[in-house]
Amino acid sequence: MGTILFGIEENEKYKVTLPDNITGYIDRFDGYLLLQDEELSLGTGKTFVITAQKLMGTKYLWGGCSEKGIDCSGLTYIAAKMNGVTLPRDSRPQSLEGTPVTLKNAKIGDQMFFSSTYRKDKIDHTGIYMGDGYFIHSSGGSGVRINHISDGNYSKILMSMSRIFEN
């Protein structure tokens, strides 16, 4: 997900050129065809969430950024990229992007940033707000999943939120 390949549309599929000049095929419904110099259109908060949901159940892998394994910032990086926004790869730099919002004013698609401790000394986890207190994220041990802010300690370690996409 998020890989750019060059090719043409052929028989309900995209014929693409892979490394070493190998030809491959992608089902037309599993990709986007962009014309030369065309960019992905800007998504919304809702499409940001929907894209992340496509990776539900993917196992956690620190530094991972694919369906074989993904970490929290890899999830937000890929979901944003597929919606026309390039975020930094890691959660701390991602927290500097967008417009700050509070949980009280949060909208679907706002990005959430957490610390791993109650001291809230540094951001080291991120997720995407889904509404009604729910968010999607990738967490060690369980991979991409949905939690509620009241689950565990999430409300105590939430440090900030930001809005990248308008709804």
N, CA, C and O of each residue as an XYZ file, in Angstrom:
668
protein
N       0.847     -1.168      0.000
C       0.000      0.000      0.000
C       0.895      1.234      0.000
O       1.833      1.335      0.791
N       0.596      2.164     -0.889
C       1.385      3.390     -0.955
C       2.549      3.330     -1.928
O       3.263      4.316     -2.109
N       2.741      2.180     -2.554
C       3.832      2.032     -3.508
C       3.421      2.613     -4.855
O       2.294      2.408     -5.306
N       4.322      3.326     -5.486
C       4.056      3.885     -6.809
C       4.738      3.000     -7.846
O       5.948      2.776     -7.796
N       3.946      2.509     -8.773
C       4.451      1.673     -9.857
C       4.056      2.319    -11.182
O       3.080      3.066    -11.252
N       4.805      2.031    -12.206
C       4.514      2.573    -13.521
C       3.953      1.472    -14.400
O       4.466      0.353    -14.419
N       2.885      1.804    -15.135
C       2.283      0.802    -15.986
C       1.124      1.356    -16.786
O       0.955      2.567    -16.926
N       0.322      0.424    -17.314
C      -0.827      0.792    -18.140
C      -2.025     -0.073    -17.741
O      -1.871     -1.126    -17.122
N      -3.217      0.392    -18.109
C      -4.423     -0.383    -17.861
C      -4.562     -1.398    -18.993
O      -4.425     -1.054    -20.167
N      -4.837     -2.647    -18.628
C      -4.934     -3.704    -19.627
C      -5.872     -4.799    -19.117
O      -5.585     -5.430    -18.099
N      -6.976     -5.028    -19.805
C      -7.908     -6.115    -19.474
C      -8.337     -6.124    -18.010
O      -8.148     -7.123    -17.315
N      -8.913     -5.016    -17.536
C      -9.421     -4.913    -16.159
C      -8.329     -5.008    -15.094
O      -8.629     -5.165    -13.911
N      -7.078     -4.915    -15.503
C      -5.951     -4.943    -14.560
C      -4.979     -3.831    -14.926
O      -5.080     -3.215    -15.987
N      -4.034     -3.590    -14.019
C      -2.931     -2.689    -14.329
C      -1.698     -3.548    -14.569
O      -1.294     -4.336    -13.714
N      -1.118     -3.383    -15.732
C       0.125     -4.064    -16.066
C       1.244     -3.130    -15.622
O       1.354     -2.008    -16.118
N       2.072     -3.589    -14.690
C       3.101     -2.723    -14.104
C       4.484     -3.321    -14.286
O       4.652     -4.531    -14.437
N       5.461     -2.438    -14.267
C       6.849     -2.865    -14.354
C       7.431     -2.905    -12.953
O       7.423     -1.911    -12.227
N       7.938     -4.080    -12.588
C       8.544     -4.300    -11.281
C      10.065     -4.231    -11.420
O      10.583     -4.160    -12.534
N      10.780     -4.251    -10.296
C      12.246     -4.248    -10.393
C      12.751     -5.371    -11.298
O      12.090     -6.396    -11.463
N      13.898     -5.168    -11.865
C      14.525     -6.121    -12.794
C      13.706     -6.330    -14.059
O      13.793     -7.380    -14.697
N      12.899     -5.315    -14.423
C      12.106     -5.344    -15.650
C      11.114     -6.500    -15.713
O      10.780     -6.972    -16.800
N      10.649     -6.952    -14.571
C       9.652     -8.008    -14.504
C       8.273     -7.364    -14.624
O       8.021     -6.316    -14.030
N       7.384     -7.989    -15.391
C       6.027     -7.479    -15.549
C       5.128     -8.140    -14.519
O       5.192     -9.349    -14.293
N       4.284     -7.315    -13.897
C       3.323     -7.826    -12.927
C       1.948     -7.250    -13.214
O       1.812     -6.321    -14.010
N       0.933     -7.800    -12.568
C      -0.437     -7.334    -12.767
C      -1.090     -7.066    -11.423
O      -0.888     -7.817    -10.469
N      -1.868     -6.003    -11.345
C      -2.613     -5.632    -10.152
C      -4.072     -5.502    -10.559
O      -4.389     -4.882    -11.574
N      -4.957     -6.089     -9.766
C      -6.383     -5.941    -10.029
C      -6.736     -4.459    -10.035
O      -6.264     -3.708     -9.182
N      -7.539     -4.044    -10.962
C      -7.901     -2.638    -11.135
C      -8.491     -2.024     -9.864
O      -8.326     -0.829     -9.618
N      -9.171     -2.826     -9.066
C      -9.818     -2.313     -7.862
C      -8.876     -2.232     -6.665
O      -9.264     -1.756     -5.598
N      -7.643     -2.694     -6.838
C      -6.663     -2.650     -5.751
C      -5.652     -1.525     -5.925
O      -4.648     -1.478     -5.213
N      -5.903     -0.632     -6.852
C      -4.957      0.456     -7.078
C      -5.635      1.674     -7.663
O      -6.828      1.665     -7.964
N      -4.855      2.710     -7.813
C      -5.311      3.943     -8.445
C      -4.447      4.177     -9.667
O      -3.234      3.972     -9.632
N      -5.074      4.606    -10.743
C      -4.323      4.964    -11.936
C      -4.186      6.479    -11.957
O      -5.176      7.207    -12.023
N      -2.960      6.932    -11.901
C      -2.681      8.364    -11.975
C      -1.989      8.649    -13.295
O      -1.083      7.922    -13.704
N      -2.414      9.694    -13.947
C      -1.764     10.100    -15.183
C      -0.441     10.776    -14.850
O      -0.214     11.172    -13.707
N       0.425     10.907    -15.833
C       1.728     11.527    -15.621
C       1.552     12.893    -14.967
O       0.721     13.689    -15.403
N       2.325     13.164    -13.931
C       2.315     14.409    -13.166
C       1.035     14.630    -12.370
O       0.854     15.707    -11.802
N       0.143     13.645    -12.311
C      -1.073     13.755    -11.502
C      -0.761     13.277    -10.081
O       0.058     12.377     -9.893
N      -1.411     13.875     -9.089
C      -1.217     13.480     -7.708
C      -2.522     12.940     -7.147
O      -3.598     13.225     -7.674
N      -2.425     12.155     -6.071
C      -3.628     11.677     -5.403
C      -4.429     12.864     -4.912
O      -3.862     13.852     -4.446
N      -5.739     12.775     -5.012
C      -6.564     13.862     -4.494
C      -6.557     13.808     -2.970
O      -6.384     12.746     -2.370
N      -6.746     14.959     -2.365
C      -6.735     15.075     -0.920
C      -7.979     14.411     -0.343
O      -9.103     14.711     -0.747
N      -7.766     13.519      0.592
C      -8.866     12.817      1.233
C      -9.506     13.650      2.332
O      -9.270     14.853      2.441
N     -10.311     12.992      3.136
C     -10.983     13.615      4.271
C     -10.614     12.839      5.532
O      -9.948     11.806      5.464
N     -11.045     13.338      6.665
C     -10.833     12.604      7.903
C     -11.458     11.216      7.840
O     -10.890     10.243      8.335
N     -12.623     11.138      7.230
C     -13.315      9.853      7.116
C     -12.546      8.875      6.234
O     -12.424      7.701      6.583
N     -12.023      9.338      5.094
C     -11.271      8.432      4.220
C      -9.930      8.039      4.851
O      -9.412      6.957      4.577
N      -9.371      8.909      5.691
C      -8.149      8.603      6.453
C      -8.430      7.389      7.349
O      -7.627      6.457      7.398
N      -9.546      7.398      8.046
C      -9.934      6.287      8.920
C     -10.215      5.035      8.095
O      -9.731      3.956      8.435
N     -10.985      5.161      7.019
C     -11.341      4.012      6.183
C     -10.087      3.331      5.632
O     -10.009      2.103      5.587
N      -9.119      4.128      5.218
C      -7.873      3.556      4.700
C      -7.144      2.783      5.798
O      -6.659      1.677      5.557
N      -7.063      3.353      6.994
C      -6.417      2.660      8.113
C      -7.144      1.354      8.440
O      -6.506      0.354      8.769
N      -8.471      1.361      8.352
C      -9.257      0.161      8.649
C      -8.957     -0.982      7.688
O      -9.150     -2.146      8.040
N      -8.497     -0.680      6.503
C      -8.147     -1.731      5.545
C      -6.985     -2.570      6.052
O      -6.747     -3.670      5.552
N      -6.264     -2.061      7.038
C      -5.125     -2.787      7.605
C      -5.462     -3.439      8.951
O      -4.566     -3.901      9.657
N      -6.751     -3.475      9.305
C      -7.173     -4.129     10.557
C      -6.642     -5.557     10.605
O      -6.705     -6.298      9.624
N      -6.122     -5.920     11.764
C      -5.617     -7.271     11.955
C      -4.172     -7.459     11.536
O      -3.583     -8.503     11.820
N      -3.581     -6.470     10.864
C      -2.171     -6.583     10.492
C      -1.346     -6.628     11.770
O      -1.581     -5.841     12.687
N      -0.385     -7.540     11.838
C       0.402     -7.675     13.061
C       1.307     -6.455     13.255
O       1.632     -5.744     12.304
N       1.697     -6.236     14.490
C       2.586     -5.134     14.832
C       4.026     -5.522     14.478
O       4.471     -6.637     14.750
N       4.728     -4.585     13.873
C       6.152     -4.752     13.601
C       6.800     -3.390     13.742
O       6.491     -2.470     12.984
N       7.699     -3.252     14.709
C       8.370     -1.978     14.923
C       9.096     -1.585     13.635
O       9.876     -2.365     13.089
N       8.831     -0.374     13.159
C       9.424      0.104     11.914
C       8.715     -0.409     10.676
O       9.084     -0.049      9.558
N       7.697     -1.252     10.859
C       6.984     -1.847      9.732
C       6.040     -0.863      9.055
O       5.492      0.048      9.674
N       5.879     -1.090      7.762
C       5.054     -0.172      6.974
C       4.378     -0.921      5.827
O       4.290     -0.410      4.710
N       3.898     -2.146      6.110
C       3.249     -2.933      5.066
C       2.242     -3.883      5.692
O       2.090     -3.924      6.913
N       1.555     -4.647      4.849
C       0.578     -5.602      5.345
C       1.230     -6.770      6.065
O       0.535     -7.560      6.703
N       2.550     -6.897      5.978
C       3.266     -7.969      6.683
C       3.530     -7.597      8.130
O       3.802     -8.468      8.956
N       3.454     -6.328      8.440
C       3.670     -5.831      9.793
C       3.791     -4.320      9.757
O       4.423     -3.758      8.863
N       3.177     -3.662     10.740
C       3.139     -2.203     10.718
C       3.162     -1.670     12.151
O       2.573     -2.265     13.054
N       3.842     -0.553     12.346
C       3.805      0.082     13.659
C       2.815      1.243     13.618
O       2.201      1.510     12.585
N       2.666      1.928     14.749
C       1.626      2.968     14.846
C       1.836      4.098     13.842
O       0.893      4.514     13.169
N       3.054      4.591     13.740
C       3.297      5.704     12.821
C       3.345      5.238     11.375
O       3.105      6.032     10.465
N       3.651      3.965     11.145
C       3.560      3.406      9.800
C       2.117      3.381      9.325
O       1.835      3.645      8.157
N       1.203      3.061     10.238
C      -0.225      3.054      9.911
C      -0.697      4.444      9.505
O      -1.360      4.597      8.479
N      -0.359      5.461     10.302
C      -0.807      6.820      9.982
C      -0.087      7.357      8.745
O      -0.678      8.087      7.950
N       1.175      6.998      8.585
C       1.950      7.428      7.414
C       1.323      6.904      6.123
O       1.099      7.661      5.179
N       1.038      5.586      6.093
C       0.460      4.960      4.897
C      -0.957      5.470      4.642
O      -1.294      5.798      3.504
N      -1.794      5.542      5.684
C      -3.177      5.991      5.501
C      -3.218      7.439      5.011
O      -4.060      7.783      4.181
N      -2.326      8.285      5.510
C      -2.274      9.673      5.043
C      -1.779      9.732      3.601
O      -2.328     10.465      2.778
N      -0.745      8.962      3.303
C      -0.176      8.962      1.944
C      -1.227      8.548      0.918
O      -1.294      9.115     -0.173
N      -2.041      7.563      1.269
C      -3.084      7.090      0.356
C      -4.217      8.104      0.221
O      -5.107      7.942     -0.613
N      -4.179      9.143      1.040
C      -5.174     10.209      0.971
C      -4.550     11.542      0.587
O      -5.112     12.602      0.861
N      -3.380     11.481     -0.054
C      -2.780     12.665     -0.643
C      -1.934     13.525      0.272
O      -1.567     14.636     -0.110
N      -1.607     13.049      1.478
C      -0.784     13.827      2.411
C       0.444     13.009      2.799
O       0.326     11.843      3.177
N       1.602     13.615      2.706
C       2.831     12.956      3.131
C       3.195     13.458      4.516
O       3.526     14.630      4.701
N       3.131     12.555      5.486
C       3.529     12.855      6.858
C       4.953     12.373      7.082
O       5.433     11.513      6.344
N       5.638     12.911      8.089
C       6.927     12.313      8.477
C       6.675     10.857      8.887
O       5.537     10.498      9.190
N       7.679     10.040      8.903
C       7.517      8.607      9.160
C       7.261      8.278     10.631
O       6.619      7.266     10.913
N       7.734      9.088     11.578
C       7.621      8.751     12.997
C       6.621      9.632     13.739
O       6.334     10.752     13.318
N       6.092      9.112     14.850
C       5.009      9.790     15.574
C       5.395     11.158     16.116
O       4.593     12.089     16.034
N       6.585     11.311     16.664
C       6.956     12.622     17.214
C       6.945     13.709     16.141
O       6.304     14.739     16.352
N       7.622     13.537     14.999
C       7.543     14.556     13.947
C       6.126     14.702     13.374
O       5.742     15.798     12.967
N       5.347     13.613     13.336
C       3.966     13.713     12.862
C       3.157     14.638     13.763
O       2.245     15.318     13.292
N       3.480     14.671     15.055
C       2.719     15.495     16.002
C       2.886     16.989     15.750
O       2.121     17.798     16.275
N       3.870     17.352     14.957
C       4.114     18.765     14.644
C       3.344     19.220     13.407
O       3.365     20.401     13.060
N       2.672     18.292     12.747
C       1.919     18.590     11.530
C       0.465     18.928     11.874
O      -0.037     18.523     12.923
N      -0.192     19.652     11.011
C      -1.621     19.911     11.163
C      -1.951     20.996     12.163
O      -1.079     21.723     12.639
N      -3.236     21.087     12.469
C      -3.774     22.086     13.386
C      -4.103     21.419     14.720
O      -4.836     20.430     14.742
N      -3.579     21.936     15.831
C      -3.883     21.324     17.133
C      -5.383     21.364     17.441
O      -6.057     22.355     17.160
N      -5.896     20.278     18.022
C      -7.292     20.195     18.461
C      -7.306     19.511     19.833
O      -6.324     18.892     20.242
N      -8.419     19.634     20.523
C      -8.585     18.948     21.800
C      -9.502     17.747     21.598
O     -10.222     17.666     20.603
N      -9.470     16.823     22.541
C     -10.344     15.664     22.459
C     -11.811     16.099     22.444
O     -12.640     15.496     21.763
N     -12.117     17.146     23.197
C     -13.490     17.654     23.253
C     -13.966     18.135     21.876
O     -15.147     18.009     21.556
N     -13.060     18.682     21.064
C     -13.404     19.213     19.751
C     -12.974     18.299     18.598
O     -12.982     18.705     17.436
N     -12.604     17.078     18.931
C     -12.079     16.158     17.919
C     -13.142     15.767     16.904
O     -14.329     15.661     17.211
N     -12.661     15.558     15.675
C     -13.502     15.076     14.582
C     -12.897     13.792     14.032
O     -11.722     13.496     14.252
N     -13.707     13.050     13.325
C     -13.230     11.813     12.707
C     -12.015     12.128     11.835
O     -12.050     13.034     11.003
N     -10.941     11.366     12.040
C      -9.734     11.533     11.258
C      -8.663     12.364     11.926
O      -7.560     12.479     11.392
N      -8.952     12.951     13.087
C      -7.897     13.689     13.799
C      -6.886     12.697     14.341
O      -7.241     11.592     14.752
N      -5.643     13.093     14.338
C      -4.585     12.209     14.793
C      -4.333     12.415     16.276
O      -4.297     13.548     16.756
N      -4.160     11.319     16.997
C      -3.945     11.336     18.440
C      -2.502     10.953     18.737
O      -1.926     10.099     18.064
N      -1.925     11.588     19.745
C      -0.531     11.322     20.113
C      -0.433     11.014     21.595
O      -0.984     11.733     22.428
N       0.272      9.940     21.915
C       0.363      9.437     23.276
C       1.816      9.320     23.730
O       2.736      9.194     22.922
N       1.989      9.368     25.042
C       3.261      9.046     25.678
C       3.146      7.611     26.188
O       2.042      7.078     26.300
N       4.257      7.001     26.490
C       4.190      5.650     27.054
C       4.131      5.693     28.579
O       3.980      4.654     29.222
N       4.250      6.891     29.160
C       4.233      7.009     30.619
C       3.306      8.138     31.059
O       2.934      9.004     30.268
N       2.946      8.107     32.326
C       2.112      9.169     32.899
C       2.846     10.505     32.955
O       2.210     11.556     33.030
N       4.176     10.475     32.921
C       4.950     11.727     32.953
C       4.727     12.552     31.698
O       4.965     13.760     31.689
N       4.273     11.905     30.652
C       4.036     12.568     29.370
C       5.272     13.350     28.926
O       5.187     14.513     28.533
N       6.420     12.680     29.000
C       7.666     13.360     28.655
C       7.992     13.335     27.169
O       8.728     14.200     26.693
N       7.467     12.372     26.425
C       7.688     12.374     24.974
C       6.613     11.563     24.270
O       6.086     10.590     24.807
N       6.308     11.985     23.070
C       5.333     11.279     22.235
C       6.014     10.063     21.628
O       7.087     10.169     21.035
N       5.378      8.907     21.781
C       5.933      7.710     21.156
C       4.862      6.749     20.651
O       5.139      5.576     20.401
N       3.630      7.254     20.503
C       2.556      6.429     19.958
C       1.522      7.343     19.300
O       1.315      8.476     19.735
N       0.879      6.840     18.250
C      -0.139      7.624     17.556
C      -1.272      6.735     17.080
O      -1.106      5.529     16.900
N      -2.416      7.347     16.880
C      -3.589      6.665     16.361
C      -4.483      7.669     15.649
O      -4.174      8.859     15.598
N      -5.581      7.190     15.104
C      -6.500      8.039     14.346
C      -7.875      7.980     15.009
O      -8.437      6.902     15.197
N      -8.406      9.140     15.356
C      -9.693      9.241     16.033
C     -10.819      8.843     15.083
O     -10.865      9.276     13.931
N     -11.741      7.995     15.599
C     -12.843      7.491     14.787
C     -14.197      8.056     15.208
O     -15.211      7.782     14.566
N     -14.215      8.837     16.274
C     -15.471      9.380     16.786
C     -15.924      8.633     18.024
O     -15.571      7.470     18.213
N     -16.707      9.294     18.870
C     -17.271      8.705     20.089
C     -16.215      8.086     21.002
O     -16.502      7.122     21.712
N     -14.996      8.629     20.991
C     -13.938      8.145     21.870
C     -13.125      6.988     21.322
O     -12.165      6.562     21.964
N     -13.478      6.467     20.157
C     -12.760      5.334     19.570
C     -11.636      5.808     18.662
O     -11.724      6.865     18.037
N     -10.571      5.003     18.601
C      -9.466      5.302     17.702
C      -8.844      4.011     17.197
O      -8.921      2.971     17.850
N      -8.231      4.093     16.031
C      -7.542      2.959     15.427
C      -6.049      3.218     15.520
O      -5.586      4.340     15.310
N      -5.298      2.166     15.838
C      -3.849      2.292     15.982
C      -3.222      0.908     15.849
O      -3.927     -0.100     15.811
N      -1.907      0.868     15.779
C      -1.183     -0.397     15.779
C      -0.386     -0.458     17.065
O       0.403      0.437     17.368
N      -0.599     -1.520     17.813
C       0.003     -1.643     19.124
C       0.684     -2.999     19.266
O       0.184     -4.012     18.776
N       1.830     -3.006     19.942
C       2.574     -4.243     20.155
C       1.699     -5.339     20.739
O       0.867     -5.083     21.609
N       1.887     -6.541     20.266
C       1.135     -7.674     20.773
C      -0.165     -7.928     20.040
O      -0.565     -9.082     19.880
N      -0.841     -6.868     19.588
C      -2.142     -7.082     18.957
C      -2.254     -6.492     17.565
O      -3.217     -6.791     16.860
N      -1.313     -5.670     17.144
C      -1.352     -5.115     15.797
C      -2.410     -4.044     15.632
O      -2.766     -3.358     16.590
N      -2.909     -3.904     14.419
C      -3.878     -2.846     14.107
C      -5.214     -3.215     14.728
O      -5.795     -4.261     14.439
N      -5.680     -2.324     15.589
C      -6.923     -2.584     16.309
C      -7.613     -1.270     16.663
O      -7.068     -0.185     16.462
N      -8.825     -1.399     17.194
C      -9.596     -0.243     17.638
C      -9.716     -0.292     19.150
O     -10.011     -1.339     19.727
N      -9.485      0.843     19.786
C      -9.657      0.985     21.225
C     -10.512      2.203     21.513
O     -10.758      3.030     20.634
N     -10.956      2.302     22.742
C     -11.668      3.483     23.233
C     -10.709      4.237     24.150
O      -9.882      3.627     24.829
N     -10.821      5.547     24.168
C      -9.939      6.374     24.997
C     -10.029      5.972     26.466
O      -9.083      6.198     27.221
N     -11.152      5.379     26.888
C     -11.301      4.966     28.285
C     -10.670      3.599     28.568
O     -10.564      3.198     29.727
N     -10.251      2.882     27.522
C      -9.587      1.589     27.718
C      -8.221      1.812     28.367
O      -7.500      2.744     28.012
N      -7.882      0.965     29.302
C      -6.552      1.030     29.911
C      -6.206      2.419     30.403
O      -6.981      3.048     31.123
N      -5.026      2.895     30.005
C      -4.526      4.197     30.449
C      -4.535      5.257     29.352
O      -3.943      6.323     29.522
N      -5.192      4.981     28.239
C      -5.099      5.895     27.101
C      -5.471      7.339     27.445
O      -4.810      8.267     26.979
N      -6.500      7.542     28.240
C      -6.898      8.921     28.564
C      -5.834      9.634     29.387
O      -5.720     10.858     29.324
N      -5.049      8.878     30.161
C      -4.029      9.475     31.024
C      -2.730      9.776     30.275
O      -1.941     10.615     30.709
N      -2.511      9.094     29.160
C      -1.248      9.306     28.432
C      -1.430     10.051     27.108
O      -0.463     10.260     26.375
N      -2.682     10.455     26.798
C      -2.925     11.270     25.600
C      -2.232     12.617     25.791
O      -2.496     13.321     26.765
N      -1.356     12.970     24.870
C      -0.611     14.224     24.984
C      -1.166     15.329     24.103
O      -1.241     16.483     24.525
N      -1.558     14.981     22.877
C      -2.056     16.007     21.964
C      -2.820     15.363     20.820
O      -2.816     14.145     20.644
N      -3.476     16.221     20.047
C      -4.185     15.788     18.843
C      -3.997     16.858     17.781
O      -3.779     18.030     18.089
N      -4.084     16.437     16.531
C      -3.997     17.418     15.443
C      -4.894     17.002     14.287
O      -5.219     15.827     14.111
N      -5.281     18.000     13.508
C      -6.162     17.794     12.353
C      -5.352     18.000     11.083
O      -4.840     19.088     10.819
N      -5.249     16.936     10.308
C      -4.563     16.974      9.021
C      -5.583     17.151      7.900
O      -5.349     17.882      6.938
N      -6.718     16.469      8.040
C      -7.759     16.453      7.016
C      -9.006     17.170      7.503
O      -9.371     17.073      8.674
N      -9.652     17.882      6.606
C     -10.954     18.442      6.920
C     -11.989     17.362      6.613
O     -11.742     16.473      5.798
N     -13.124     17.441      7.252
C     -14.148     16.401      7.048
C     -15.169     16.815      6.033
O     -16.096     16.058      5.745
